[in-house]
């Protein structure tokens, strides 16, 4: 059997907790500023490199790839860094052992999803001007597989979204009621 003391203490704690919760919910916002607002979409964080600063073994994953530049971020997520490619940028795989050197690649092998390592120098815009880029060949194969499956799905989703927007645009407003 439980003593009166063992049952009274949990009951008192429960009442105090409920009273505290009720007090929080009883307070209603009285001004426009104190009301809950919809969260604003956050801009991606950007990691800038000071002009002229030497960067070595800057590691991350390519998140966006365009012509002569790409953005990369840490594998755990976080601030994005812009990396600029020049005609003199060397792209290669990591060395594997004493007898097997690194393999040279074209800049077109830098794909979204590729884990890589960059050596370069910061420029006035806060980006890294890449001198050397290295990656593991297995990571390249993984990024290629990702590209071959995700890119077609993204293109299909964009087309469906475009069609849906065109269909909704012809109805003359929201909700479809007239």
Rosetta blueprint (number, residue, H / E / L):
1 X L
2 X L
3 X L
4 X H
5 X H
6 X H
7 X H
8 X H
9 X H
10 X H
11 X H
12 X H
13 X H
14 X H
15 X H
16 X H
17 X H
18 X H
19 X H
20 X H
21 X H
22 X H
23 X H
24 X H
25 X H
26 X H
27 X L
28 X L
29 X L
30 X L
31 X L
32 X L
33 X L
34 X L
35 X L
36 X L
37 X L
38 X L
39 X L
40 X L
41 X L
42 X L
43 X L
44 X L
45 X L
46 X E
47 X L
48 X L
49 X L
50 X L
51 X L
52 X L
53 X L
54 X E
55 X E
56 X E
57 X E
58 X E
59 X E
60 X E
61 X E
62 X E
63 X E
64 X E
65 X E
66 X E
67 X L
68 X L
69 X E
70 X E
71 X E
72 X E
73 X E
74 X L
75 X L
76 X L
77 X L
78 X L
79 X L
80 X E
81 X E
82 X E
83 X E
84 X E
85 X L
86 X L
87 X L
88 X L
89 X L
90 X E
91 X E
92 X E
93 X E
94 X L
95 X L
96 X E
97 X L
98 X L
99 X L
100 X E
101 X L
102 X L
103 X L
104 X E
105 X E
106 X L
107 X H
108 X H
109 X H
110 X L
111 X L
112 X L
113 X L
114 X L
115 X E
116 X E
117 X E
118 X E
119 X E
120 X E
121 X E
122 X E
123 X L
124 X L
125 X L
126 X L
127 X L
128 X E
129 X E
130 X E
131 X E
132 X E
133 X E
134 X E
135 X E
136 X L
137 X H
138 X H
139 X H
140 X H
141 X H
142 X H
143 X H
144 X H
145 X H
146 X H
147 X H
148 X H
149 X H
150 X H
151 X H
152 X H
153 X H
154 X H
155 X H
156 X H
157 X H
158 X H
159 X H
160 X H
161 X H
162 X H
163 X H
164 X H
165 X H
166 X H
167 X H
168 X H
169 X H
170 X L
171 X L
172 X L
173 X L
174 X L
175 X L
176 X L
177 X L
178 X L
